[in-house]
Amino acid sequence: MLKKFKMITLVGVVCFPDMPISCDIRREKSKNSIINAFENGEQVVFVTQTQSVLTKDLINCINPVGCIVNLTSVNQIDDELIKVQADGVRKVRVCNVIDDGDFIVCEVEELESKNENSPTVNLLMNTAKQNFVELASYDKRFTPEIMRLVDGMKDANTLVDAIAVLSFKDENKQLEVLNELDVPKRLEKVINFLMQEIEIARVNLELSKKVKESIDKNQKEYYLREQMKAISEELGDDVSEFDEIENKIKSGKMPQEVKDKALKELGRVKKLPNSSPDYSVLRNYLDTLLELPWGIKTKDNNDLEKAKQILDEDHSGLEKVKERILEYLAVMKLTDKIGGQIICFAGPPGVGKTSIAKSIARALGRKFVKMSVGGVKDESEIRGHRKTYVGAMPGRIIYNMKLAGSMNPVFLIDEIDKMASDYRGDPTSAMLEVLDPEQNSTFRDNFLEVPFDLSDVLFIATANNISDIPAPLLDRMEIIELSSYTLNEKFAIAKEHLLPKLIKEHGLNENELEIEDDALKEIISEYTYEAGVRGLERTLATICRKVAVKVVEHKDKKLPIVVKKDNIY
């Protein structure tokens, strides 16, 4: 025989017989039904809604099995919400649903699951209890009172319903247990679901332990850092390391794009623990940015007479080379910028290519840095490595700019004809961007990831054989040939530069060693045969060492020791 009850549809909640239930009611008709039934002391039927939206075909939007309940408490929270507490009484099947306007009424038939005391049911009940105990060991919500209550249950249906309410958060699992009427099958379903929940709980516990260990370590580091900060504040040193970096970034002369990038990376590194691999990478990145000479320039010496004097002091001869350098400096003075092509000194070894580059830096009053690229095969040597690589660092261009300490040094690229390429890239192609005046104002190092202005740098290259320089790179340079020295030029270099320098380096003075002009010419013409003066310098160094031995041993009391043409041997 069918019975009529007011029906309440629940979302995400399943009601079981003999189990208390608490729920919130928002629908207008459901609220009317609850209030009317509670005032008249009537029972209602709770059913679970299975569709997201109720349609006119209500019976297909709900679970077919529900539960008759006794309403124990109804509290009006506000105009839209009432909170209901009830106790499940009996399981029913909904056969028909009627919407009479004010309420939703359902016709139901009562369902009964017959309890069995068979050995199978008893065994299944014991297994279900054991599995519940194991699940409870992973979940601290289960109090000792709940454990004793479940362990003392003798009725199989009551045990199944209690475990379903306490253990399963999944609405579909609860409905599957509710809809099943056969007692052994209900127990089997509960046991299977308990085993799934145990496995999930076990995995969650392992993950939680790992996360907790990591968090504990991070919390310890955070606590120690806070302690250090508090101690610093007590001592009056209340500026943290990161605050200091931030102040340097904001007060520095970096371009706005670089400042934004630096502050973004600083925000990232603040959130990282010291043990994180990214921490050291980002700190190294920030340190590199701060060490670069953003906006720092030395004042150029625009006095051509003084520049000519310095070039003459440092080098004898090379008149055409000096003339070309003075022309270059004159254009720089008039235009107030470095224009035209890059200078490349080409010539045999020892003719003064490197030393004249140093003289140019001295004549201009600029810093001088030298980068030898002979044998470089890796493009990353020029452009740097990306931060994702282990041990990443900026390229040698940026590294030398950091050493220079200014944005406008004289930058010597030595042995540019001896660069090579292999599977790691072509460094000569990377050098094109560096030496091209149209591109080097926005040079991007892979490590920095921001543009760096090289347009104020005076690049000078040296080469022994220009035929080994790739054509695109050669096209960006103006070649100045330094040919072999003549005998007279070598004599002047030795007399004015090499000999005074070597006498000083060997601890001698002019009163202890004297080389006659004829002897010096004999040494140049008969003992050295080269385009430059390196061999001549080595020969003169040999003479200085022999004289030093005689001075120390006092074998020759008569000073100075004079080297003549007939006693060179």
ZAGU-133906 format. One record per residue (C-alpha): residue in three letters; x, y, z; chain. Coordinates in steps of 0.5 Angstrom, whole numbers, plus 500, padded with zeros to 3 digits. Each point is the difference from the previous one (the first is absolute). Example, Ala and Ser with C-alpha at 12.3 -4.5 7.8 and 13.67 -1.06 7.14 Angstrom:
2
[atom 'ala',[525,491,516],'A']
[atom 'ser',[502,507,498],'A']
//
This chain:
569
[atom 'met',[500,500,500],'A']
[atom 'leu',[503,507,498],'A']
[atom 'lys',[500,505,505],'A']
[atom 'lys',[501,508,499],'A']
[atom 'phe',[505,505,503],'A']
[atom 'lys',[503,506,498],'A']
[atom 'met',[506,500,497],'A']
[atom 'ile',[507,503,501],'A']
[atom 'thr',[505,500,494],'A']
[atom 'leu',[507,500,503],'A']
[atom 'val',[506,502,496],'A']
[atom 'gly',[507,497,502],'A']
[atom 'val',[497,496,506],'A']
[atom 'val',[497,493,501],'A']
[atom 'cys',[496,498,506],'A']
[atom 'phe',[500,493,503],'A']
[atom 'pro',[495,497,505],'A']
[atom 'asp',[502,500,507],'A']
[atom 'met',[505,506,499],'A']
[atom 'pro',[500,507,501],'A']
[atom 'ile',[500,505,495],'A']
[atom 'ser',[501,508,500],'A']
[atom 'cys',[499,504,493],'A']
[atom 'asp',[499,507,498],'A']
[atom 'ile',[493,501,496],'A']
[atom 'arg',[500,506,495],'A']
[atom 'arg',[494,498,495],'A']
[atom 'glu',[493,504,501],'A']
[atom 'lys',[496,494,500],'A']
[atom 'ser',[505,495,504],'A']
[atom 'lys',[500,506,505],'A']
[atom 'asn',[492,500,500],'A']
[atom 'ser',[500,492,501],'A']
[atom 'ile',[505,500,506],'A']
[atom 'ile',[497,506,504],'A']
[atom 'asn',[493,497,498],'A']
[atom 'ala',[502,493,502],'A']
[atom 'phe',[504,502,506],'A']
[atom 'glu',[494,504,503],'A']
[atom 'asn',[495,494,499],'A']
[atom 'gly',[505,495,503],'A']
[atom 'glu',[500,496,493],'A']
[atom 'gln',[505,496,497],'A']
[atom 'val',[503,502,493],'A']
[atom 'val',[504,496,495],'A']
[atom 'phe',[507,502,498],'A']
[atom 'val',[503,498,493],'A']
[atom 'thr',[507,502,497],'A']
[atom 'gln',[499,504,494],'A']
[atom 'thr',[504,496,494],'A']
[atom 'gln',[500,506,495],'A']
[atom 'ser',[503,507,500],'A']
[atom 'val',[493,503,499],'A']
[atom 'leu',[493,498,501],'A']
[atom 'thr',[495,499,494],'A']
[atom 'lys',[493,499,500],'A']
[atom 'asp',[501,493,500],'A']
[atom 'leu',[502,499,507],'A']
[atom 'ile',[501,493,501],'A']
[atom 'asn',[505,499,495],'A']
[atom 'cys',[504,506,503],'A']
[atom 'ile',[501,496,507],'A']
[atom 'asn',[503,494,503],'A']
[atom 'pro',[494,494,500],'A']
[atom 'val',[501,499,507],'A']
[atom 'gly',[500,505,506],'A']
[atom 'cys',[498,500,507],'A']
[atom 'ile',[495,502,505],'A']
[atom 'val',[502,504,505],'A']
[atom 'asn',[498,503,507],'A']
[atom 'leu',[501,508,500],'A']
[atom 'thr',[504,501,507],'A']
[atom 'ser',[502,508,499],'A']
[atom 'val',[498,505,495],'A']
[atom 'asn',[504,507,500],'A']
[atom 'gln',[498,506,496],'A']
[atom 'ile',[507,503,498],'A']
[atom 'asp',[498,505,496],'A']
[atom 'asp',[495,502,494],'A']
[atom 'glu',[503,495,496],'A']
[atom 'leu',[503,494,504],'A']
[atom 'ile',[497,495,505],'A']
[atom 'lys',[504,495,504],'A']
[atom 'val',[497,494,501],'A']
[atom 'gln',[502,494,505],'A']
[atom 'ala',[496,493,499],'A']
[atom 'asp',[501,493,502],'A']
[atom 'gly',[499,494,494],'A']
[atom 'val',[495,495,501],'A']
[atom 'arg',[498,496,495],'A']
[atom 'lys',[503,499,493],'A']
[atom 'val',[495,501,494],'A']
[atom 'arg',[499,499,493],'A']
[atom 'val',[497,506,496],'A']
[atom 'cys',[495,498,495],'A']
[atom 'asn',[496,507,498],'A']
[atom 'val',[501,507,501],'A']
[atom 'ile',[495,505,500],'A']
[atom 'asp',[501,508,500],'A']
[atom 'asp',[493,503,504],'A']
[atom 'gly',[503,507,499],'A']
[atom 'asp',[502,501,508],'A']
[atom 'phe',[503,494,501],'A']
[atom 'ile',[504,494,496],'A']
[atom 'val',[496,494,502],'A']
[atom 'cys',[503,492,499],'A']
[atom 'glu',[497,494,500],'A']
[atom 'val',[504,494,503],'A']
[atom 'glu',[501,493,502],'A']
[atom 'glu',[504,498,506],'A']
[atom 'leu',[506,496,499],'A']
[atom 'glu',[503,495,505],'A']
[atom 'ser',[506,496,500],'A']
[atom 'lys',[500,494,503],'A']
[atom 'asn',[505,498,505],'A']
[atom 'glu',[504,494,500],'A']
[atom 'asn',[504,496,505],'A']
[atom 'ser',[504,496,495],'A']
[atom 'pro',[507,498,501],'A']
[atom 'thr',[501,504,494],'A']
[atom 'val',[497,506,502],'A']
[atom 'asn',[504,500,507],'A']
[atom 'leu',[506,499,496],'A']
[atom 'leu',[499,506,496],'A']
[atom 'met',[498,504,506],'A']
[atom 'asn',[507,499,503],'A']
[atom 'thr',[503,501,494],'A']
[atom 'ala',[497,507,499],'A']
[atom 'lys',[501,502,507],'A']
[atom 'gln',[508,498,500],'A']
[atom 'asn',[500,504,493],'A']
[atom 'phe',[496,506,504],'A']
[atom 'val',[506,500,505],'A']
[atom 'glu',[505,500,495],'A']
[atom 'leu',[497,506,497],'A']
[atom 'ala',[499,503,507],'A']
[atom 'ser',[508,499,501],'A']
[atom 'tyr',[501,505,494],'A']
[atom 'asp',[494,505,502],'A']
[atom 'lys',[501,504,506],'A']
[atom 'arg',[492,502,500],'A']
[atom 'phe',[498,493,503],'A']
[atom 'thr',[500,501,507],'A']
[atom 'pro',[500,494,505],'A']
[atom 'glu',[493,501,501],'A']
[atom 'ile',[498,499,493],'A']
[atom 'met',[505,494,500],'A']
[atom 'arg',[496,496,506],'A']
[atom 'leu',[494,502,497],'A']
[atom 'val',[501,497,493],'A']
[atom 'asp',[504,494,503],'A']
[atom 'gly',[493,498,505],'A']
[atom 'met',[495,500,494],'A']
[atom 'lys',[497,493,499],'A']
[atom 'asp',[495,502,494],'A']
[atom 'ala',[503,500,494],'A']
[atom 'asn',[496,505,496],'A']
[atom 'thr',[501,505,506],'A']
[atom 'leu',[508,498,499],'A']
[atom 'val',[500,501,493],'A']
[atom 'asp',[496,507,500],'A']
[atom 'ala',[504,503,506],'A']
[atom 'ile',[507,498,496],'A']
[atom 'ala',[497,503,494],'A']
[atom 'val',[498,507,503],'A']
[atom 'leu',[507,500,504],'A']
[atom 'ser',[505,498,495],'A']
[atom 'phe',[498,501,493],'A']
[atom 'lys',[500,508,497],'A']
[atom 'asp',[498,498,493],'A']
[atom 'glu',[492,500,500],'A']
[atom 'asn',[500,495,494],'A']
[atom 'lys',[503,495,505],'A']
[atom 'gln',[495,502,505],'A']
[atom 'leu',[494,499,495],'A']
[atom 'glu',[503,493,498],'A']
[atom 'val',[500,498,507],'A']
[atom 'leu',[493,503,501],'A']
[atom 'asn',[497,497,494],'A']
[atom 'glu',[502,493,501],'A']
[atom 'leu',[495,495,504],'A']
[atom 'asp',[504,494,501],'A']
[atom 'val',[504,500,506],'A']
[atom 'pro',[506,496,498],'A']
[atom 'lys',[500,504,494],'A']
[atom 'arg',[500,506,504],'A']
[atom 'leu',[506,498,504],'A']
[atom 'glu',[504,498,494],'A']
[atom 'lys',[499,507,497],'A']
[atom 'val',[502,503,507],'A']
[atom 'ile',[506,496,501],'A']
[atom 'asn',[502,501,492],'A']
[atom 'phe',[499,508,502],'A']
[atom 'leu',[504,500,506],'A']
[atom 'met',[506,496,497],'A']
[atom 'gln',[500,506,495],'A']
[atom 'glu',[500,505,505],'A']
[atom 'ile',[505,497,504],'A']
[atom 'glu',[505,500,494],'A']
[atom 'ile',[498,507,498],'A']
[atom 'ala',[501,502,508],'A']
[atom 'arg',[507,496,499],'A']
[atom 'val',[502,504,494],'A']
[atom 'asn',[498,507,503],'A']
[atom 'leu',[504,498,507],'A']
[atom 'glu',[506,499,496],'A']
[atom 'leu',[500,506,496],'A']
[atom 'ser',[498,504,506],'A']
[atom 'lys',[506,497,504],'A']
[atom 'lys',[504,503,494],'A']
[atom 'val',[497,506,500],'A']
[atom 'lys',[500,501,507],'A']
[atom 'glu',[508,499,500],'A']
[atom 'ser',[501,505,495],'A']
[atom 'ile',[495,505,504],'A']
[atom 'asp',[504,499,506],'A']
[atom 'lys',[507,501,497],'A']
[atom 'asn',[497,506,497],'A']
[atom 'gln',[497,502,506],'A']
[atom 'lys',[506,499,504],'A']
[atom 'glu',[504,505,495],'A']
[atom 'tyr',[495,505,500],'A']
[atom 'tyr',[500,500,508],'A']
[atom 'leu',[507,501,500],'A']
[atom 'arg',[500,505,495],'A']
[atom 'glu',[495,504,504],'A']
[atom 'gln',[504,499,506],'A']
[atom 'met',[506,503,496],'A']
[atom 'lys',[496,506,498],'A']
[atom 'ala',[497,501,507],'A']
[atom 'ile',[508,500,503],'A']
[atom 'ser',[502,505,494],'A']
[atom 'glu',[494,504,502],'A']
[atom 'glu',[502,500,508],'A']
[atom 'leu',[507,502,497],'A']
[atom 'gly',[498,506,496],'A']
[atom 'asp',[501,496,494],'A']
[atom 'asp',[493,500,497],'A']
[atom 'val',[502,500,493],'A']
[atom 'ser',[499,492,497],'A']
[atom 'glu',[504,497,494],'A']
[atom 'phe',[494,501,496],'A']
[atom 'asp',[499,507,502],'A']
[atom 'glu',[507,502,498],'A']
[atom 'ile',[499,497,493],'A']
[atom 'glu',[494,503,499],'A']
[atom 'asn',[502,507,502],'A']
[atom 'lys',[506,499,495],'A']
[atom 'ile',[496,498,494],'A']
[atom 'lys',[495,506,502],'A']
[atom 'ser',[506,505,501],'A']
[atom 'gly',[504,497,494],'A']
[atom 'lys',[501,503,493],'A']
[atom 'met',[497,494,497],'A']
[atom 'pro',[495,501,494],'A']
[atom 'gln',[493,499,502],'A']
[atom 'glu',[499,493,496],'A']
[atom 'val',[506,498,504],'A']
[atom 'lys',[497,502,507],'A']
[atom 'asp',[494,497,499],'A']
[atom 'lys',[503,493,498],'A']
[atom 'ala',[505,501,506],'A']
[atom 'leu',[494,501,505],'A']
[atom 'lys',[496,495,497],'A']
[atom 'glu',[505,495,501],'A']
[atom 'leu',[502,503,507],'A']
[atom 'gly',[492,498,502],'A']
[atom 'arg',[501,493,498],'A']
[atom 'val',[507,499,504],'A']
[atom 'lys',[496,503,506],'A']
[atom 'lys',[495,494,500],'A']
[atom 'leu',[505,494,499],'A']
[atom 'pro',[504,497,505],'A']
[atom 'asn',[507,500,501],'A']
[atom 'ser',[501,493,498],'A']
[atom 'ser',[496,500,493],'A']
[atom 'pro',[505,500,494],'A']
[atom 'asp',[496,506,497],'A']
[atom 'tyr',[502,504,506],'A']
[atom 'ser',[508,500,498],'A']
[atom 'val',[498,501,493],'A']
[atom 'leu',[496,506,501],'A']
[atom 'arg',[505,503,505],'A']
[atom 'asn',[505,499,495],'A']
[atom 'tyr',[496,504,495],'A']
[atom 'leu',[498,506,505],'A']
[atom 'asp',[508,500,502],'A']
[atom 'thr',[502,500,493],'A']
[atom 'leu',[495,506,498],'A']
[atom 'leu',[502,504,506],'A']
[atom 'glu',[507,499,498],'A']
[atom 'leu',[499,503,493],'A']
[atom 'pro',[502,507,499],'A']
[atom 'trp',[493,503,498],'A']
[atom 'gly',[501,507,498],'A']
[atom 'ile',[507,501,502],'A']
[atom 'lys',[505,503,495],'A']
[atom 'thr',[507,503,500],'A']
[atom 'lys',[501,507,498],'A']
[atom 'asp',[504,500,493],'A']
[atom 'asn',[506,504,499],'A']
[atom 'asn',[499,504,494],'A']
[atom 'asp',[507,503,500],'A']
[atom 'leu',[503,498,493],'A']
[atom 'glu',[507,502,502],'A']
[atom 'lys',[500,497,506],'A']
[atom 'ala',[497,493,497],'A']
[atom 'lys',[506,501,495],'A']
[atom 'gln',[505,501,505],'A']
[atom 'ile',[498,494,504],'A']
[atom 'leu',[500,496,493],'A']
[atom 'asp',[507,502,499],'A']
[atom 'glu',[502,499,507],'A']
[atom 'asp',[498,492,499],'A']
[atom 'his',[502,499,493],'A']
[atom 'ser',[505,502,495],'A']
[atom 'gly',[499,500,493],'A']
[atom 'leu',[493,498,498],'A']
[atom 'glu',[499,507,497],'A']
[atom 'lys',[494,497,495],'A']
[atom 'val',[497,497,506],'A']
[atom 'lys',[500,505,505],'A']
[atom 'glu',[497,505,494],'A']
[atom 'arg',[494,496,499],'A']
[atom 'ile',[499,499,508],'A']
[atom 'leu',[500,508,501],'A']
[atom 'glu',[495,500,494],'A']
[atom 'tyr',[496,495,503],'A']
[atom 'leu',[500,504,507],'A']
[atom 'ala',[499,507,496],'A']
[atom 'val',[493,497,497],'A']
[atom 'met',[498,498,507],'A']
[atom 'lys',[502,507,503],'A']
[atom 'leu',[495,503,495],'A']
[atom 'thr',[495,495,500],'A']
[atom 'asp',[500,498,507],'A']
[atom 'lys',[499,493,499],'A']
[atom 'ile',[503,494,497],'A']
[atom 'gly',[499,500,493],'A']
[atom 'gly',[502,496,493],'A']
[atom 'gln',[503,493,500],'A']
[atom 'ile',[504,496,506],'A']
[atom 'ile',[507,501,499],'A']
[atom 'cys',[504,493,499],'A']
[atom 'phe',[508,500,501],'A']
[atom 'ala',[503,495,495],'A']
[atom 'gly',[507,498,500],'A']
[atom 'pro',[505,495,502],'A']
[atom 'pro',[501,498,507],'A']
[atom 'gly',[504,505,504],'A']
[atom 'val',[499,506,496],'A']
[atom 'gly',[496,504,506],'A']
[atom 'lys',[493,498,499],'A']
[atom 'thr',[498,499,507],'A']
[atom 'ser',[504,506,503],'A']
[atom 'ile',[498,505,495],'A']
[atom 'ala',[493,498,502],'A']
[atom 'lys',[502,502,507],'A']
[atom 'ser',[503,506,498],'A']
[atom 'ile',[493,502,497],'A']
[atom 'ala',[496,499,506],'A']
[atom 'arg',[506,504,504],'A']
[atom 'ala',[499,506,495],'A']
[atom 'leu',[493,500,501],'A']
[atom 'gly',[500,499,507],'A']
[atom 'arg',[495,494,500],'A']
[atom 'lys',[500,493,503],'A']
[atom 'phe',[504,495,497],'A']
[atom 'val',[498,492,499],'A']
[atom 'lys',[502,495,496],'A']
[atom 'met',[497,493,498],'A']
[atom 'ser',[504,495,496],'A']
[atom 'val',[495,496,495],'A']
[atom 'gly',[505,495,497],'A']
[atom 'gly',[498,493,500],'A']
[atom 'val',[493,502,503],'A']
[atom 'lys',[495,495,496],'A']
[atom 'asp',[494,501,505],'A']
[atom 'glu',[495,505,498],'A']
[atom 'ser',[498,501,508],'A']
[atom 'glu',[507,502,501],'A']
[atom 'ile',[497,507,497],'A']
[atom 'arg',[493,500,501],'A']
[atom 'gly',[500,496,507],'A']
[atom 'his',[495,494,502],'A']
[atom 'arg',[493,500,502],'A']
[atom 'lys',[498,500,507],'A']
[atom 'thr',[497,493,499],'A']
[atom 'tyr',[507,497,500],'A']
[atom 'val',[504,498,506],'A']
[atom 'gly',[506,505,501],'A']
[atom 'ala',[497,505,495],'A']
[atom 'met',[504,506,500],'A']
[atom 'pro',[500,506,495],'A']
[atom 'gly',[504,500,494],'A']
[atom 'arg',[507,503,500],'A']
[atom 'ile',[498,507,497],'A']
[atom 'ile',[495,501,506],'A']
[atom 'tyr',[506,497,505],'A']
[atom 'asn',[505,505,497],'A']
[atom 'met',[495,506,500],'A']
[atom 'lys',[499,499,507],'A']
[atom 'leu',[508,500,501],'A']
[atom 'ala',[500,506,497],'A']
[atom 'gly',[496,504,504],'A']
[atom 'ser',[497,505,495],'A']
[atom 'met',[496,500,494],'A']
[atom 'asn',[505,503,495],'A']
[atom 'pro',[507,496,501],'A']
[atom 'val',[505,498,495],'A']
[atom 'phe',[498,493,498],'A']
[atom 'leu',[506,496,497],'A']
[atom 'ile',[497,493,497],'A']
[atom 'asp',[507,497,499],'A']
[atom 'glu',[501,494,494],'A']
[atom 'ile',[494,501,497],'A']
[atom 'asp',[502,496,494],'A']
[atom 'lys',[501,494,504],'A']
[atom 'met',[493,499,502],'A']
[atom 'ala',[497,493,498],'A']
[atom 'ser',[493,497,500],'A']
[atom 'asp',[498,493,501],'A']
[atom 'tyr',[493,496,502],'A']
[atom 'arg',[499,505,506],'A']
[atom 'gly',[499,506,495],'A']
[atom 'asp',[504,506,497],'A']
[atom 'pro',[503,505,504],'A']
[atom 'thr',[502,504,494],'A']
[atom 'ser',[492,501,498],'A']
[atom 'ala',[499,502,508],'A']
[atom 'met',[506,505,499],'A']
[atom 'leu',[496,503,494],'A']
[atom 'glu',[495,503,505],'A']
[atom 'val',[505,503,505],'A']
[atom 'leu',[504,503,494],'A']
[atom 'asp',[495,503,496],'A']
[atom 'pro',[498,507,502],'A']
[atom 'glu',[493,500,498],'A']
[atom 'gln',[499,494,505],'A']
[atom 'asn',[504,500,506],'A']
[atom 'ser',[496,506,503],'A']
[atom 'thr',[495,494,502],'A']
[atom 'phe',[505,494,501],'A']
[atom 'arg',[496,494,503],'A']
[atom 'asp',[504,496,505],'A']
[atom 'asn',[497,493,501],'A']
[atom 'phe',[501,500,507],'A']
[atom 'leu',[498,507,501],'A']
[atom 'glu',[493,500,496],'A']
[atom 'val',[500,508,499],'A']
[atom 'pro',[504,504,495],'A']
[atom 'phe',[506,503,502],'A']
[atom 'asp',[503,506,496],'A']
[atom 'leu',[507,499,497],'A']
[atom 'ser',[499,506,495],'A']
[atom 'asp',[505,504,505],'A']
[atom 'val',[506,495,500],'A']
[atom 'leu',[506,501,495],'A']
[atom 'phe',[501,493,498],'A']
[atom 'ile',[507,499,497],'A']
[atom 'ala',[502,493,497],'A']
[atom 'thr',[506,497,498],'A']
[atom 'ala',[502,495,495],'A']
[atom 'asn',[506,496,497],'A']
[atom 'asn',[497,498,494],'A']
[atom 'ile',[494,504,497],'A']
[atom 'ser',[498,494,495],'A']
[atom 'asp',[498,496,506],'A']
[atom 'ile',[495,505,502],'A']
[atom 'pro',[493,498,497],'A']
[atom 'ala',[497,505,495],'A']
[atom 'pro',[494,503,504],'A']
[atom 'leu',[504,501,506],'A']
[atom 'leu',[506,503,496],'A']
[atom 'asp',[495,505,496],'A']
[atom 'arg',[498,503,507],'A']
[atom 'met',[508,502,501],'A']
[atom 'glu',[505,505,498],'A']
[atom 'ile',[506,496,499],'A']
[atom 'ile',[507,504,502],'A']
[atom 'glu',[506,497,498],'A']
[atom 'leu',[506,499,504],'A']
[atom 'ser',[506,498,496],'A']
[atom 'ser',[507,498,502],'A']
[atom 'tyr',[504,505,504],'A']
[atom 'thr',[506,502,496],'A']
[atom 'leu',[507,500,503],'A']
[atom 'asn',[500,507,503],'A']
[atom 'glu',[493,499,503],'A']
[atom 'lys',[502,494,504],'A']
[atom 'phe',[506,504,502],'A']
[atom 'ala',[496,506,502],'A']
[atom 'ile',[495,495,504],'A']
[atom 'ala',[506,496,503],'A']
[atom 'lys',[503,507,502],'A']
[atom 'glu',[494,504,503],'A']
[atom 'his',[496,494,502],'A']
[atom 'leu',[502,493,501],'A']
[atom 'leu',[507,501,503],'A']
[atom 'pro',[497,505,506],'A']
[atom 'lys',[495,495,501],'A']
[atom 'leu',[504,494,501],'A']
[atom 'ile',[505,504,504],'A']
[atom 'lys',[495,501,505],'A']
[atom 'glu',[497,493,500],'A']
[atom 'his',[506,497,501],'A']
[atom 'gly',[502,504,506],'A']
[atom 'leu',[506,504,497],'A']
[atom 'asn',[501,508,498],'A']
[atom 'glu',[503,504,495],'A']
[atom 'asn',[506,500,504],'A']
[atom 'glu',[501,493,500],'A']
[atom 'leu',[499,498,492],'A']
[atom 'glu',[501,504,494],'A']
[atom 'ile',[499,497,493],'A']
[atom 'glu',[504,504,494],'A']
[atom 'asp',[496,502,494],'A']
[atom 'asp',[505,496,496],'A']
[atom 'ala',[499,494,504],'A']
[atom 'leu',[492,501,500],'A']
[atom 'lys',[500,500,493],'A']
[atom 'glu',[504,494,499],'A']
[atom 'ile',[495,496,505],'A']
[atom 'ile',[494,503,496],'A']
[atom 'ser',[503,498,493],'A']
[atom 'glu',[504,493,502],'A']
[atom 'tyr',[497,497,506],'A']
[atom 'thr',[492,501,498],'A']
[atom 'tyr',[496,499,494],'A']
[atom 'glu',[493,502,500],'A']
[atom 'ala',[495,505,498],'A']
[atom 'gly',[498,502,507],'A']
[atom 'val',[505,501,507],'A']
[atom 'arg',[498,494,504],'A']
[atom 'gly',[506,497,498],'A']
[atom 'leu',[504,506,501],'A']
[atom 'glu',[497,501,507],'A']
[atom 'arg',[502,493,502],'A']
[atom 'thr',[507,501,498],'A']
[atom 'leu',[501,506,504],'A']
[atom 'ala',[497,497,506],'A']
[atom 'thr',[505,494,499],'A']
[atom 'ile',[506,506,501],'A']
[atom 'cys',[496,503,506],'A']
[atom 'arg',[500,493,503],'A']
[atom 'lys',[508,499,499],'A']
[atom 'val',[501,507,502],'A']
[atom 'ala',[496,499,507],'A']
[atom 'val',[504,493,501],'A']
[atom 'lys',[507,504,500],'A']
[atom 'val',[497,506,504],'A']
[atom 'val',[498,495,506],'A']
[atom 'glu',[506,496,499],'A']
[atom 'his',[505,507,500],'A']
[atom 'lys',[504,496,495],'A']
[atom 'asp',[501,507,496],'A']
[atom 'lys',[501,505,505],'A']
[atom 'lys',[500,506,495],'A']
[atom 'leu',[493,502,498],'A']
[atom 'pro',[496,501,496],'A']
[atom 'ile',[501,494,496],'A']
[atom 'val',[501,502,492],'A']
[atom 'val',[497,496,495],'A']
[atom 'lys',[504,501,494],'A']
[atom 'lys',[500,498,493],'A']
[atom 'asp',[506,496,501],'A']
[atom 'asn',[498,497,507],'A']
[atom 'ile',[493,497,498],'A']
[atom 'tyr',[503,493,500],'A']
//
